Amino acid sequence: MTKELDLYDFKILDELDKNSRGSASEIARKVRLSKVAVNRRIRKLQEKGIIKAFIAQVDYRKLGYNNCRVFYKLQNLSSEDEEKFYSYLISHKLIAYIGRMDGNFDTFLAVFYKNNEQLDEMLHEINSKFGKNIKERVILPIINAQYFGRRYLIKAKELKYIKPIIRQKPEKLIELDELDHKILQTLNQNARIPTIDLANKLGI
């Protein structure tokens, strides 16, 4: 699939990764193509399934959330048990990402929670429902994180220092109202939605 992509495609993907709300005109100026060409290439990247979605990067720490990874080694898992286990994980509101692995562990979860009580309740629920299928569990809290983007989108000779998105405990939390939450939720579904469409969708 990557053989079908040229340098312009990779540059466009890199720009979208840095700022998925960047306009076609802004991207065109940076990659030195026309606006029409950029829009056409983005559309083709979506049609090929290379771009799955446009996601907003949210600094969860400023909203009062903590993040941890939970690793599970499973045992005695029938097909029915496996379906129930993953269906439960997918439906849980604290779990943002699930990975299936080879090696010492079978599954890892990216969990976002506001306090230790929330995390403990989730872990207890999983253990009470699927404890017989859990051989080992490891919890790794993330103290702070730096996100450098998808560097594989840039050719090595062009790789320059990228200012990271740093997520660490802020001095002051940001309070969001109901409308803020709706805006973030909509942007998380499609970060490139035009502002006028976003306003119409939310009735504002």
N, C-alpha and C positions, 0 to 999 in steps of 0.2 A: 504493500500500500504506500509506504513512504517513497518508493521510487517514482510514484505518480506526482509527488509534490516537488515543486522547485523552490529556489531560495526565497522568492516572493511569498509563497505560501507559508513558509516557516517564519518569515518576518511578520506577516500578518497575525499568525498564531501567537507569536511572542508579544506583539502589541496588545492583543486582546487579553492575554494573560496578565499583563501589567495593568490594564484598565479596560474591562469589558464594556464600559459605557462610552469609551472613546468613539467619537463620530467617524464615519467613513472618510470625511474630509481630513480629519486629523491624522488618521492612519495612512491615508494616501500620501499626505505630505511627508510623513516619516519614512515610508517605504519606497517613495518615489514612483507611484503609480497614479492613475486617475481614480477619481471617486467611483466611477462606474465599474472599473476593473476590480477595485477592492470589494465592492458589494457583490459582484459576480463571483469572485473567488470565495468569499465568506459563504455564500449560498451553496457553492459546490462542495466546500468542506463540510457543511451540514448534511448535504445529500449523501456524501460518502460515509457519513457516520463518524468522521474524525472529530468534529465538534458535536458533542452530545448536548451541551447546555451552556448558557452564559450565567455564571455564578458570581454573586457578590461576595467579596472578601470582607468579613465582619470581624472586628476586634472584640471577641467575646469577653475578654478580661475587663473591658471598660463597662460591660453590662453586668458585671458581677458574677460571671461564670468561671468555674475551674474546669480543667481538662485533664483526663487521665486515659491511659490505655490499659485495657484488661485482656489478658491472654488466657485462653482455656485449652487444656489438653482433655479430649473427650474419650469415652470408653463405652463399650456395649451399646452402641448407638444403632438401632434399627432404622430402616427407611422412614417409618412412621415417627419415631422419636426425633430423627433429624429434621423432618419437616416441621414438627411442633416447636423444636428448639429455635430454628431460624425464623419461623413465623413470629414467635414471641419477641425475639430480638428486634426484628424489623418494625414491630408495632410499638416498641417502647419509646417514649418521647425523649428520654435522656440520651439515647444512642443515636449518634449522627452518622456513623460509618461502621461497616462490618467487613472484615477481611477473612478469607479462608486461606489457610497456609499449609505448607509442608514443613517438616522439621520437628522441633521439640513441642510445638503447639499447633493446634488445628484451626483456631479462630482467634481473632483479636477484635476488640471493640474500641471505638473512639467515643468516650462518654463525656458529656458536658453537664455539669451540675453546679448548683449554687452553694451547697453546704454539704458537710460530711454526712448529715442525716439523710439527705436525698440519695447520696451514693450508697450508703449502707442499706437503705431500704431496697434499692434496685438489686444489689448483690444478694441480699437475703431472699428476695422474690425468685431470682434465678436459681439459687441454691435449693430453695424449697420445692421448686417445680422440676428441676433437672439434676438434682444433686447426685443421683445414682449414675448419671452419665458423665459426671465431671471427675476426672482423675486428678487434675492439677489446675491451679489458678494463680496467676501472678498479676499484681496491680502496680502500675508505674505512673505516679502522678507527674504531670508536666509543670515544672516551676515557671519557666518562661520559654518562649519559642521565637525563632526568627525564620521567616518565610522568604526564600530567595527566588520564588517563581520557578517555572519549568525550564531549567537551563538547557535541557536537551533540545529545546526548540532553536537554540542559537548555535551556529557553527563555532567550533572551538577557537578558530583564529579571530573571531569577532567578539568573543566573550569578554565583557568588561564588568567591572565591579557594579553590582546591582544593590542599591540601598534596600535592605530587607524590611519587611513588615514585622515589627517587633511586638510581641504580645507578652506583656508582663503586668503585674498588679499595679493599677493606676493609683494616683494619690486620691482621686475622687471618682466615684462611679457616676455614670450618666443615667438619668432617669428617662425612660421612654413612656409615652402615652399610647393609647390604643391605636391611634392613627400611625404613629411611628412603627409600631409592630406590623401593621398591615402593609406599610410601604416596604419594610425589610423583607417580609414574607413574599411579596410580589416580586421584588428584585431578585430574591433567591431562586425564584422559578424562571425568571428571564431578566437578567441584568441589563439587557440592551433595549428593553421596552422604552419607546419614546416617552418623554415627560408628559406630553399631552394625552397619550394613551393611558399612562399611569394615573393621571388626574381623573380621566373619565371613568376608568375602572373602579376607582375608590370614591367617586362622586364628590370630588373636591375641586 
